[in-house]
Amino acid sequence: MAAHITSTRALLACGTALTFMSTTPLWAQEAEVFSLDPIIVRQQDPFGEAADRATAVYVADAEIDRARMGDVKDLFAGIASAAVGGGIPVAQKIFVNGVDMLNLAIQLDGIPQNNRVFHHVSANAFDPGLMKSVRVDPGVAPADAGPQALAGRVVMETIDAEDFLDDGANFGGKAHLSYGDNGRTVGGALTLAARSAGFGILGYTRRMTGENYTDGDGRVMEGSGADLSATLLKLAYESAEGHRVEFSAQRLEDAAERNYRANFGPGAGTRFYDTARSTVSLRYENTLADGIWDPSVTIGYSETDVKTPVPYADDAKSRTKSITIANEFHLSDVSSITAGIDYQDKKNRYRANWISDAPFEQSKNTGIFAQARLQPTEHLKVSAGLRYDWMDFSDRYEANTSVSGASGNLSVVYQATDSLSLRAGYSSVFGGINLEDNYLLGDTWDYSGLTETSRSDNIVVGIDWKQGGWTLGAELFQTKIENARGSTYNRTTSRYEASHYDFESSGFNIGATYDWDSGFARLTYSNNKPKINGTEAGSYETLDLGAPLGEVIALEIQQSLPQYNLLVGGSLDMALDYEGQGIYTDQTFEGYEVVNLFAEYTPPALNGVTIRGSINNLFDQAYADRATYGGDYAGFSTLNEPGRTFVLEAIMRF
């Protein structure tokens, strides 16, 4: 009964807010307010109206803005199909339609990320404060997404001087200060930008420090204190003819005492984790090209390093070198073909004081691709692509294996009426051989079971309806990965043995948005179940491939009150009870309902200043996010989310 009361209270709180906001008079807005409407972000995407973007999920401008002093959980808070588990950045893992992002192509400023290091540490620690745009292409990814986009891709772009500065301004900046009482977390960020004669420069730095926070039951979450640093430097030059060269360098560091297994809860003691992620990119494009010659070149390097000095002096580094050369053939204003070649060199390396060598695995992949985005008729859009990849894989003993395979995708959108559209997408993706978890490479290995290459099949079928301020959508999805790489530890022989197994995640998503002149509301619902070898599975069996999430709901609302210089809003993060299944699963995932509220005030006398106050987890729920590992095991200590937290932020633009 207590759970029912809490659920009712949460829904009433957000439902009352929605009723109030949707009936508020439609005042004209006097100042810029970041919108929750993802349609606005879609319009900024050059391929936003292409058929392969029909299933894409865009993070709204308002979500990025409010997450700038937060983490990736805050960034994806309004999207139920993108679940983020783990209460701290170093432990947060992201799942798209129930699939671990390890199986998606991750691109940051056009640079692929080597996103696997240690299964107890996040491979997806990114700073929302850096972001200009974030998009998820779940399931069906286009051919120009790069290799191994088994279950889609995630595309992130960082801020640059041109987008940061107001029209007519050649210099500007923003300072951001924050304080959260739960964990006494203090944060500061500074962005400076300038431009002149086609040149642009932007610098960004952020620092977060704090103590361990408590969950809703007042239990101290050991190893949860904030200790994060992030930097970004971006240089660009664009000529009058549109030739643009851009250099970007960024780094994120998290170094602090964490739980012995960083994504687990308290109980096994702590140890020091020193983690760092770096990305460097150099890009060329012509922003004014519109004919058959529109080339682009992207060269990059990304690296993730995880060190745990105690007890074994572990040092695990993953890095990716990459280059992509492509040309977009503009056939018309609404149709184009993108073709090119890409190369990725990935290497996972491990060192420790209990081994004498530095074992590694490495893959070198060369691919050619072509993606056509066409609009044959006024009511029909088609996107189809092919790619072929050649991969050379080196195992722990530097034995080489060469494999190759083709990938294809097809997406179709049919505009049945002015308001109703139907969409469908399918892809078959060659995955090759994935690199193993770095922390396992120190042991001896038997690779004789690694006989197949992985391949995924993705299908998405959906329907969308738009009328006035309403947008409604629903879709069915299924991702199957055959011959996914696995491993088991043989205690008799004291070695790891490579193997294969099949993974599946299937379910459906529903979304509804409503916008009015001074506000916006968005509701998303996702339901998925994972399977291993055809059988519904739990957290342990799906590790590194997916997670049992069940039913997840996210609601976001915001309302502008210009006569008071206020912007107010709230969100609901909710998961329903889920009867998980698996070899070791022995309890039901308990549901939860978490309400968050915020208000922003812009003092008229202080130009460029905004004060934001938030109450996160209003009703002090004690819970672990559904995407956090171990919730289906009785007695397991999960890394719970913070309890009620009051956050005060001050933003000054100059």
C-alpha positions as CSV (number, residue, x, y, z in Angstrom):
1,M,0.0,0.0,0.0
2,A,2.9,2.4,0.8
3,A,4.2,2.0,-2.8
4,H,0.7,2.7,-4.2
5,I,0.4,5.9,-2.1
6,T,3.8,7.1,-3.3
7,S,2.9,6.4,-6.9
8,T,-0.3,8.2,-6.6
9,R,1.3,11.2,-4.9
10,A,4.0,11.4,-7.6
11,L,1.4,11.2,-10.4
12,L,-0.8,13.8,-8.8
13,A,2.0,16.2,-8.3
14,C,3.0,16.1,-12.0
15,G,-0.5,15.7,-13.2
16,T,-1.6,18.8,-11.3
17,A,1.4,20.7,-12.7
18,L,0.5,19.6,-16.2
19,T,-3.1,20.7,-15.8
20,F,-2.1,24.1,-14.5
21,M,0.5,24.7,-17.2
22,S,-1.7,23.6,-20.1
23,T,-4.5,26.0,-19.0
24,T,-2.2,29.0,-18.3
25,P,-2.8,32.0,-20.6
26,L,-0.5,32.0,-23.6
27,W,1.7,34.9,-22.9
28,A,4.2,36.2,-25.4
29,Q,7.7,35.3,-24.4
30,E,10.1,38.2,-23.8
31,A,13.4,36.3,-23.5
32,E,15.0,33.2,-24.9
33,V,13.8,30.0,-23.2
34,F,15.3,26.7,-24.1
35,S,12.7,24.4,-25.5
36,L,11.8,20.9,-24.6
37,D,10.5,20.3,-28.1
38,P,12.8,17.8,-29.8
39,I,11.3,18.9,-33.2
40,I,13.3,22.1,-33.0
41,V,16.5,20.2,-32.5
42,R,15.6,17.9,-35.4
43,Q,15.3,20.9,-37.7
44,Q,18.9,21.8,-36.9
45,D,20.1,18.4,-38.1
46,P,21.0,18.6,-41.9
47,F,19.5,15.1,-42.3
48,G,16.7,15.6,-39.8
49,E,14.0,15.0,-42.3
50,A,15.6,11.9,-43.9
51,A,14.0,8.5,-43.5
52,D,16.8,7.1,-41.4
53,R,16.2,9.8,-38.8
54,A,12.5,9.0,-38.4
55,T,13.3,6.8,-35.4
56,A,16.1,9.1,-34.0
57,V,15.7,10.5,-30.5
58,Y,16.9,14.0,-30.0
59,V,17.8,15.4,-26.6
60,A,16.1,18.8,-26.3
61,D,17.9,22.1,-25.8
62,A,16.3,22.5,-22.4
63,E,17.5,19.1,-21.3
64,I,21.0,19.9,-22.3
65,D,20.9,23.2,-20.6
66,R,19.6,21.9,-17.3
67,A,22.1,19.0,-17.3
68,R,25.2,21.2,-17.8
69,M,26.3,20.9,-14.1
70,G,25.0,17.3,-13.9
71,D,25.8,14.0,-15.6
72,V,24.6,11.8,-18.5
73,K,21.6,10.6,-16.4
74,D,20.4,14.2,-16.3
75,L,21.1,14.5,-20.0
76,F,18.8,11.6,-20.9
77,A,16.3,12.1,-18.1
78,G,13.4,12.8,-20.4
79,I,13.8,9.8,-22.7
80,A,12.5,6.6,-21.3
81,S,14.1,4.5,-24.0
82,A,17.6,5.8,-23.0
83,A,18.0,4.5,-19.5
84,V,21.0,5.4,-17.4
85,G,21.9,3.4,-14.3
86,G,24.5,4.1,-11.6
87,G,24.5,7.1,-9.2
88,I,27.9,8.6,-10.2
89,P,29.5,9.4,-13.6
90,V,32.2,6.7,-13.3
91,A,29.6,4.0,-12.8
92,Q,26.8,5.2,-15.1
93,K,26.0,2.9,-18.0
94,I,23.6,3.8,-20.8
95,F,21.1,1.5,-22.4
96,V,19.2,2.3,-25.6
97,N,16.1,0.2,-26.1
98,G,17.6,-2.2,-23.5
99,V,20.9,-2.5,-25.3
100,D,24.2,-1.5,-23.7
101,M,25.9,1.4,-25.5
102,L,28.9,-0.8,-25.9
103,N,27.1,-2.2,-28.9
104,L,26.3,1.1,-30.5
105,A,28.7,3.3,-32.5
106,I,29.5,6.3,-30.3
107,Q,30.7,9.5,-32.0
108,L,31.9,12.6,-30.2
109,D,32.7,15.5,-32.6
110,G,32.7,12.9,-35.4
111,I,35.3,10.7,-33.6
112,P,34.4,7.1,-32.8
113,Q,34.9,6.2,-29.1
114,N,36.5,3.0,-28.0
115,N,34.0,2.4,-25.3
116,R,35.1,-0.7,-23.4
117,V,37.6,-0.9,-20.5
118,F,36.3,-2.5,-17.3
119,H,32.8,-4.0,-16.8
120,H,32.6,-2.3,-13.3
121,V,33.3,1.2,-14.7
122,S,31.3,3.3,-17.2
123,A,32.5,3.4,-20.8
124,N,30.2,6.4,-21.4
125,A,31.4,9.1,-19.0
126,F,30.7,12.4,-20.9
127,D,30.3,15.9,-19.6
128,P,26.9,17.4,-20.5
129,G,28.4,20.9,-20.0
130,L,30.3,20.4,-23.3
131,M,27.4,19.5,-25.4
132,K,25.7,21.4,-28.2
133,S,23.6,18.5,-29.5
134,V,22.9,14.9,-28.7
135,R,21.1,12.3,-30.8
136,V,20.4,8.6,-30.5
137,D,19.8,6.5,-33.6
138,P,18.4,3.4,-31.9
139,G,18.5,0.0,-33.7
140,V,18.8,0.9,-37.4
141,A,21.9,3.0,-38.1
142,P,22.9,4.3,-41.6
143,A,25.9,3.0,-43.4
144,D,27.9,6.2,-42.8
145,A,27.6,5.7,-39.0
146,G,30.8,3.6,-39.1
147,P,31.6,0.0,-38.4
148,Q,30.1,-2.1,-35.6
149,A,26.9,-0.1,-35.2
150,L,25.3,-3.3,-34.1
151,A,22.3,-1.7,-32.4
152,G,22.5,1.9,-33.7
153,R,24.6,4.9,-32.7
154,V,24.8,7.9,-30.5
155,V,26.1,11.2,-31.9
156,M,27.3,14.1,-29.7
157,E,28.6,17.5,-30.8
158,T,30.4,19.9,-28.5
159,I,29.8,23.6,-28.3
160,D,31.8,25.9,-30.5
161,A,32.3,29.7,-30.7
162,E,29.9,30.4,-33.5
163,D,27.0,28.7,-31.8
164,F,27.9,30.1,-28.4
165,L,28.2,33.8,-29.3
166,D,25.2,36.0,-30.0
167,D,24.7,37.5,-33.5
168,G,27.0,40.5,-33.9
169,A,29.1,39.6,-30.8
170,N,32.8,38.8,-31.2
171,F,33.5,37.9,-27.5
172,G,31.4,36.3,-24.8
173,G,31.4,34.0,-21.9
174,K,29.4,32.2,-19.3
175,A,30.1,31.4,-15.7
176,H,28.2,28.6,-13.9
177,L,28.2,27.9,-10.1
178,S,26.2,25.2,-8.4
179,Y,25.7,23.7,-4.9
180,G,23.8,20.5,-3.9
181,D,23.2,19.9,-0.3
182,N,23.1,16.1,-0.5
183,G,26.8,15.4,-0.6
184,R,27.7,19.0,-0.3
185,T,28.6,19.1,-3.9
186,V,30.2,22.3,-5.2
187,G,30.6,22.9,-8.9
188,G,31.9,25.6,-11.2
189,A,32.2,26.0,-14.9
190,L,33.6,28.7,-17.2
191,T,33.2,29.1,-21.0
192,L,34.9,31.8,-23.0
193,A,34.6,32.4,-26.8
194,A,35.9,34.8,-29.4
195,R,35.8,35.2,-33.1
196,S,37.4,37.5,-35.7
197,A,37.9,37.4,-39.5
198,G,36.6,33.8,-39.9
199,F,38.6,32.5,-36.9
200,G,36.8,31.2,-33.8
201,I,38.1,29.9,-30.5
202,L,36.3,28.5,-27.5
203,G,37.6,27.3,-24.1
204,Y,35.7,25.5,-21.4
205,T,36.6,24.2,-18.0
206,R,34.5,22.6,-15.2
207,R,35.3,21.3,-11.7
208,M,33.0,19.3,-9.3
209,T,33.9,18.3,-5.8
210,G,31.8,16.8,-2.9
211,E,31.3,14.2,-0.3
212,N,29.4,10.9,-0.3
213,Y,25.6,11.4,-0.7
214,T,22.8,9.6,1.1
215,D,19.9,7.7,-0.5
216,G,16.3,8.1,0.4
217,D,16.7,5.9,3.5
218,G,19.5,8.1,4.8
219,R,22.1,5.4,4.0
220,V,25.5,6.8,3.0
221,M,26.5,5.7,-0.5
222,E,30.2,5.1,0.1
223,G,32.4,6.0,-2.9
224,S,30.0,8.5,-4.3
225,G,31.7,11.8,-3.6
226,A,32.1,14.1,-6.7
227,D,35.7,14.7,-8.0
228,L,35.4,15.5,-11.6
229,S,37.3,17.8,-14.0
230,A,36.5,18.6,-17.6
231,T,38.1,20.8,-20.3
232,L,37.5,21.6,-23.9
233,L,39.5,23.7,-26.4
234,K,38.0,24.3,-29.9
235,L,39.6,26.2,-32.7
236,A,38.0,26.8,-36.1
237,Y,38.5,28.8,-39.3
238,E,35.8,29.3,-42.0
239,S,36.5,31.1,-45.2
240,A,34.0,33.2,-47.1
241,E,33.6,30.3,-49.6
242,G,32.5,28.0,-46.7
243,H,35.7,26.0,-46.3
244,R,35.8,25.1,-42.6
245,V,38.6,23.5,-40.6
246,E,37.9,22.7,-37.0
247,F,40.2,21.3,-34.2
248,S,38.8,20.0,-30.9
249,A,40.5,18.6,-27.9
250,Q,38.7,17.6,-24.7
251,R,39.4,15.7,-21.5
252,L,37.4,14.4,-18.6
253,E,38.9,13.1,-15.4
254,D,37.3,11.4,-12.3
255,A,39.8,10.5,-9.6
256,A,38.5,9.5,-6.1
257,E,37.7,6.7,-3.7
258,R,35.0,4.5,-5.2
259,N,33.4,1.2,-4.1
260,Y,35.7,-1.7,-4.7
261,R,33.5,-2.5,-7.7
262,A,32.5,1.0,-8.8
263,N,29.1,0.2,-10.1
264,F,28.1,-1.8,-7.0
265,G,26.8,-0.3,-3.7
266,P,28.6,-0.1,-0.4
267,G,29.7,-3.2,1.6
268,A,33.0,-4.4,0.1
269,G,35.1,-1.3,1.0
270,T,36.6,1.3,-1.3
271,R,39.6,1.8,-3.5
272,F,41.0,4.6,-5.5
273,Y,39.9,4.9,-9.2
274,D,41.7,7.2,-11.5
275,T,39.7,7.5,-14.8
276,A,40.2,9.7,-17.8
277,R,38.7,10.1,-21.2
278,S,40.3,12.2,-24.0
279,T,39.2,13.0,-27.5
280,V,41.0,14.9,-30.2
281,S,39.5,15.7,-33.6
282,L,40.4,17.5,-36.8
283,R,37.7,18.1,-39.4
284,Y,37.3,19.7,-42.7
285,E,34.0,20.5,-44.5
286,N,32.5,23.0,-46.8
287,T,29.4,24.6,-45.2
288,L,28.2,26.2,-48.4
289,A,28.6,23.3,-50.8
290,D,25.4,22.1,-52.5
291,G,26.4,20.3,-55.7
292,I,27.9,16.9,-56.4
293,W,31.2,17.8,-54.8
294,D,30.8,18.2,-51.0
295,P,33.8,16.5,-49.4
296,S,34.6,16.1,-45.7
297,V,37.5,14.6,-43.8
298,T,37.6,13.7,-40.1
299,I,40.7,12.6,-38.3
300,G,40.6,11.6,-34.7
301,Y,42.0,9.9,-31.6
302,S,40.1,8.9,-28.5
303,E,41.3,7.3,-25.3
304,T,40.0,6.0,-22.1
305,D,42.3,5.1,-19.2
306,V,41.2,3.4,-15.9
307,K,43.7,2.9,-13.1
308,T,43.1,1.2,-9.8
309,P,46.5,1.4,-7.9
310,V,45.3,-0.9,-5.0
311,P,45.7,-3.8,-4.8
312,Y,47.3,-4.7,-8.2
313,A,48.3,-1.4,-9.7
314,D,45.9,-2.1,-12.6
315,D,46.3,0.2,-15.6
316,A,43.8,-0.4,-18.4
317,K,43.9,1.8,-21.5
318,S,41.6,1.7,-24.6
319,R,42.3,3.9,-27.6
320,T,41.0,4.4,-31.1
321,K,42.7,6.0,-34.1
322,S,40.3,6.9,-36.9
323,I,39.9,8.7,-40.2
324,T,36.8,9.1,-42.4
325,I,36.8,10.6,-45.9
326,A,33.3,11.1,-47.5
327,N,31.5,13.1,-50.1
328,E,27.9,14.1,-50.2
329,F,26.4,14.1,-53.7
330,H,23.5,16.6,-53.6
331,L,21.0,15.3,-56.1
332,S,18.3,17.9,-55.2
333,D,17.2,19.9,-52.2
334,V,15.7,16.8,-50.6
335,S,17.8,13.9,-52.0
336,S,21.5,13.1,-51.6
337,I,24.0,10.2,-51.5
338,T,26.9,10.1,-49.0
339,A,29.7,7.8,-49.9
340,G,33.2,7.3,-48.6
341,I,35.8,5.2,-46.7
342,D,36.6,5.0,-43.1
343,Y,39.4,3.3,-41.0
344,Q,39.5,2.5,-37.3
345,D,42.4,1.1,-35.3
346,K,41.2,0.0,-31.8
347,K,43.5,-1.3,-29.1
348,N,42.7,-2.5,-25.5
349,R,45.8,-2.8,-23.2
350,Y,46.2,-3.9,-19.6
351,R,49.1,-3.6,-17.1
352,A,49.3,-4.8,-13.5
353,N,52.0,-5.7,-10.9
354,W,51.0,-9.4,-11.0
355,I,52.0,-9.8,-14.7
356,S,55.3,-9.1,-16.5
357,D,53.9,-8.2,-19.9
358,A,51.3,-5.7,-21.1
359,P,48.7,-7.9,-22.9
360,F,46.4,-6.4,-25.5
361,E,43.8,-7.0,-28.1
362,Q,43.6,-5.0,-31.3
363,S,41.4,-4.6,-34.3
364,K,42.0,-2.7,-37.5
365,N,38.9,-2.1,-39.6
366,T,38.7,-0.6,-43.1
367,G,35.2,0.1,-44.5
368,I,33.6,1.5,-47.6
369,F,30.1,2.9,-47.5
370,A,27.3,4.6,-49.4
371,Q,24.0,5.9,-47.9
372,A,21.2,7.3,-50.2
373,R,18.7,9.6,-48.6
374,L,15.9,10.1,-51.2
375,Q,12.4,11.6,-51.5
376,P,10.9,9.9,-54.6
377,T,7.5,11.5,-54.1
378,E,5.9,14.2,-51.9
379,H,4.6,11.5,-49.5
380,L,7.5,9.0,-49.6
381,K,11.0,9.1,-48.1
382,V,13.5,6.4,-48.5
383,S,17.0,5.9,-47.0
384,A,19.1,2.9,-48.0
385,G,22.7,2.1,-47.4
386,L,25.4,-0.5,-47.9
387,R,28.9,-0.9,-46.4
388,Y,31.6,-3.5,-46.5
389,D,34.2,-4.0,-43.8
390,W,37.5,-5.8,-43.6
391,M,38.8,-6.4,-40.1
392,D,42.2,-7.7,-38.8
393,F,41.9,-8.9,-35.2
394,S,44.9,-9.6,-33.0
395,D,44.3,-11.6,-29.8
396,R,46.1,-11.5,-26.5
397,Y,49.0,-13.6,-27.9
398,E,49.2,-11.4,-31.1
399,A,47.8,-14.2,-33.3
400,N,46.0,-12.5,-36.2
401,T,42.6,-13.3,-37.7
402,S,41.2,-11.6,-40.8
403,V,37.4,-11.4,-41.3
404,S,35.1,-9.4,-43.5
405,G,31.4,-8.8,-44.1
406,A,28.7,-6.7,-45.6
407,S,26.0,-4.5,-43.9
408,G,22.8,-3.0,-45.2
409,N,19.9,-0.9,-44.1
410,L,16.6,0.4,-45.4
411,S,14.3,3.0,-43.8
412,V,10.9,4.1,-45.3
413,V,8.6,6.9,-44.2
414,Y,5.1,7.3,-45.8
415,Q,3.1,10.4,-45.1
416,A,-0.4,9.0,-45.3
417,T,-2.1,12.3,-44.4
418,D,-1.1,15.8,-43.3
419,S,-1.1,14.5,-39.8
420,L,-0.4,10.8,-40.0
421,S,2.9,9.1,-41.1
422,L,4.0,5.5,-41.1
423,R,7.7,4.3,-40.8
424,A,9.7,1.2,-40.8
425,G,13.4,0.4,-40.8
426,Y,15.6,-2.7,-41.0
427,S,19.3,-3.3,-40.9
428,S,21.7,-6.2,-40.9
429,V,25.1,-5.3,-39.5
430,F,28.4,-7.1,-39.6
431,G,30.0,-6.8,-36.2
432,G,33.3,-8.6,-36.7
433,I,35.1,-9.5,-33.5
434,N,34.7,-7.2,-30.4
435,L,37.6,-6.5,-28.1
436,E,37.5,-8.0,-24.7
437,D,37.3,-6.3,-21.3
438,N,40.8,-5.0,-20.5
439,Y,40.8,-6.2,-16.9
440,L,40.4,-9.8,-18.1
441,L,43.4,-9.7,-20.4
442,G,46.0,-10.4,-17.7
443,D,44.8,-14.0,-17.3
444,T,45.6,-16.8,-19.8
445,W,43.2,-17.3,-22.6
446,D,41.8,-20.0,-24.8
447,Y,40.7,-18.5,-28.1
448,S,39.7,-21.8,-29.8
449,G,36.0,-21.1,-29.2
450,L,36.2,-17.8,-31.0
451,T,35.1,-19.2,-34.3
452,E,32.4,-16.8,-35.6
453,T,31.9,-13.1,-36.3
454,S,28.9,-11.2,-34.7
455,R,26.0,-9.9,-36.8
456,S,22.9,-8.0,-35.7
457,D,19.5,-7.7,-37.2
458,N,17.4,-4.7,-36.2
459,I,13.8,-3.8,-37.1
460,V,11.7,-0.8,-36.1
461,V,8.1,-0.2,-37.1
462,G,6.3,2.9,-36.0
463,I,3.4,5.4,-36.5
464,D,3.4,9.1,-35.8
465,W,0.6,11.7,-35.6
466,K,0.9,15.4,-35.4
467,Q,-2.0,17.9,-35.0
468,G,-1.8,21.4,-33.6
469,G,0.4,21.3,-30.5
470,W,0.1,17.5,-30.2
471,T,2.6,14.9,-31.3
472,L,2.0,11.2,-30.7
473,G,4.1,8.3,-31.6
474,A,4.5,4.6,-31.1
475,E,6.9,1.9,-32.3
476,L,7.8,-1.7,-32.0
477,F,11.5,-2.6,-32.0
478,Q,13.7,-5.7,-32.0
479,T,17.5,-6.1,-31.9
480,K,19.1,-9.5,-32.3
481,I,22.9,-10.0,-32.0
482,E,24.1,-13.4,-33.2
483,N,27.4,-14.8,-32.1
484,A,28.1,-12.1,-29.6
485,R,31.5,-12.6,-28.1
486,G,31.4,-14.1,-24.6
487,S,33.8,-15.6,-22.1
488,T,33.8,-18.0,-19.2
489,Y,36.4,-18.6,-16.6
490,N,37.5,-22.3,-16.3
491,R,38.6,-22.8,-12.7
492,T,40.1,-26.2,-13.5
493,T,42.4,-24.8,-16.2
494,S,42.6,-21.3,-14.6
495,R,42.0,-19.5,-17.9
496,Y,39.3,-17.7,-19.8
497,E,37.7,-19.4,-22.7
498,A,36.2,-17.5,-25.6
499,S,32.7,-18.4,-26.7
500,H,29.6,-17.1,-28.5
501,Y,26.0,-16.6,-27.6
502,D,22.9,-14.8,-29.0
503,F,21.3,-11.7,-27.5
504,E,17.9,-10.2,-28.1
505,S,16.1,-7.1,-26.9
506,S,12.6,-6.4,-28.0
507,G,9.7,-4.3,-26.9
508,F,7.9,-1.0,-27.7
509,N,8.1,2.7,-27.1
510,I,5.3,5.3,-26.8
511,G,5.7,9.1,-26.8
512,A,3.4,12.0,-26.5
513,T,4.2,15.7,-26.5
514,Y,2.1,18.8,-26.2
515,D,3.4,22.4,-26.6
516,W,1.7,25.7,-26.1
517,D,3.0,29.2,-26.6
518,S,4.6,29.5,-23.2
519,G,5.3,25.9,-22.3
520,F,5.8,22.3,-23.2
521,A,5.2,18.8,-21.9
522,R,6.7,15.5,-23.0
523,L,5.8,11.9,-21.9
524,T,7.7,8.8,-23.0
525,Y,7.2,5.2,-22.1
526,S,9.5,2.2,-22.9
527,N,9.0,-1.5,-22.4
528,N,11.7,-4.0,-23.2
529,K,12.8,-7.5,-22.2
530,P,16.2,-9.1,-23.0
531,K,16.9,-12.7,-23.9
532,I,20.1,-14.8,-24.0
533,N,20.0,-17.8,-26.4
534,G,16.2,-17.4,-26.6
535,T,15.6,-17.3,-22.9
536,E,14.6,-14.2,-20.9
537,A,17.7,-13.2,-18.9
538,G,18.8,-11.2,-15.8
539,S,21.5,-8.6,-15.1
540,Y,24.4,-11.1,-14.9
541,E,23.6,-13.0,-18.1
542,T,23.1,-9.8,-20.1
543,L,26.3,-8.0,-18.9
544,D,27.9,-5.8,-21.6
545,L,25.0,-6.5,-24.0
546,G,21.9,-5.1,-22.3
547,A,19.8,-5.0,-19.2
548,P,16.4,-6.1,-18.0
549,L,14.6,-2.8,-17.8
550,G,10.9,-3.6,-18.1
551,E,8.5,-0.6,-18.1
552,V,10.1,2.8,-17.7
553,I,8.2,6.2,-17.9
554,A,9.6,9.7,-18.1
555,L,7.5,12.9,-18.0
556,E,8.9,16.5,-18.3
557,I,7.0,19.8,-18.1
558,Q,8.1,23.4,-18.3
559,Q,6.1,26.7,-18.2
560,S,7.3,30.2,-18.8
561,L,5.9,33.0,-16.7
562,P,7.4,36.1,-18.3
563,Q,5.5,38.6,-16.2
564,Y,7.4,37.3,-13.2
565,N,10.7,36.6,-15.1
566,L,10.2,32.9,-14.1
567,L,10.5,29.5,-15.8
568,V,9.1,26.6,-13.8
569,G,8.8,22.9,-14.4
570,G,9.3,19.4,-13.2
571,S,9.8,15.8,-14.2
572,L,8.8,12.3,-13.2
573,D,11.2,9.4,-13.4
574,M,9.2,6.2,-13.0
575,A,9.6,2.4,-13.4
576,L,7.0,-0.3,-12.8
577,D,7.4,-3.5,-10.9
578,Y,9.1,-6.1,-13.2
579,E,9.3,-9.8,-12.7
580,G,12.8,-10.3,-13.9
581,Q,14.0,-13.7,-15.2
582,G,17.4,-15.2,-15.2
583,I,19.6,-18.0,-13.8
584,Y,20.4,-16.0,-10.7
585,T,17.4,-13.7,-10.5
586,D,15.6,-14.3,-7.2
587,Q,13.4,-11.2,-6.7
588,T,11.1,-8.7,-8.4
589,F,12.5,-5.4,-9.5
590,E,10.7,-2.9,-7.3
591,G,9.0,0.0,-9.0
592,Y,9.7,3.6,-8.1
593,E,8.4,7.1,-8.7
594,V,10.7,10.1,-8.5
595,V,9.5,13.7,-8.8
596,N,11.9,16.6,-9.5
597,L,11.0,20.3,-9.5
598,F,12.8,23.4,-10.6
599,A,12.4,27.2,-11.0
600,E,14.5,29.7,-12.8
601,Y,14.5,33.4,-12.1
602,T,16.0,36.1,-14.3
603,P,16.4,39.3,-12.3
604,P,15.6,42.3,-14.6
605,A,18.2,44.4,-12.9
606,L,21.0,41.9,-13.5
607,N,21.4,41.5,-17.2
608,G,22.5,38.0,-18.2
609,V,22.1,36.5,-14.8
610,T,19.8,33.5,-14.1
611,I,19.2,31.8,-10.7
612,R,18.0,28.2,-10.8
613,G,16.7,26.3,-7.8
614,S,15.9,22.5,-8.0
615,I,14.5,19.9,-5.7
616,N,15.5,16.5,-7.0
617,N,13.8,13.4,-5.6
618,L,11.1,15.5,-3.9
619,F,9.6,12.6,-1.9
620,D,13.0,11.2,-0.8
621,Q,12.6,7.8,-2.6
622,A,15.2,5.1,-1.8
623,Y,15.9,3.4,-5.1
624,A,18.4,2.3,-7.6
625,D,17.6,3.3,-11.2
626,R,16.2,0.4,-13.2
627,A,19.4,0.4,-15.4
628,T,21.6,-0.1,-12.3
629,Y,23.2,-3.5,-12.0
630,G,21.9,-6.1,-9.6
631,G,18.4,-5.0,-8.7
632,D,17.1,-8.5,-9.5
633,Y,19.2,-10.2,-6.8
634,A,18.0,-10.4,-3.2
635,G,20.5,-9.1,-0.7
636,F,22.6,-7.4,-3.4
637,S,23.9,-3.9,-2.5
638,T,22.9,-1.7,-5.4
639,L,24.4,1.8,-6.0
640,N,21.3,3.8,-5.1
641,E,20.5,7.2,-6.4
642,P,20.7,10.3,-4.2
643,G,17.8,11.0,-1.8
644,R,16.1,14.4,-1.7
645,T,18.6,17.0,-2.9
646,F,18.3,20.8,-3.0
647,V,20.4,22.4,-5.8
648,L,21.1,26.1,-6.3
649,E,22.7,27.3,-9.5
650,A,23.8,30.7,-10.7
651,I,24.5,31.4,-14.3
652,M,26.0,34.6,-15.6
653,R,26.4,35.4,-19.3
654,F,28.6,38.2,-20.5
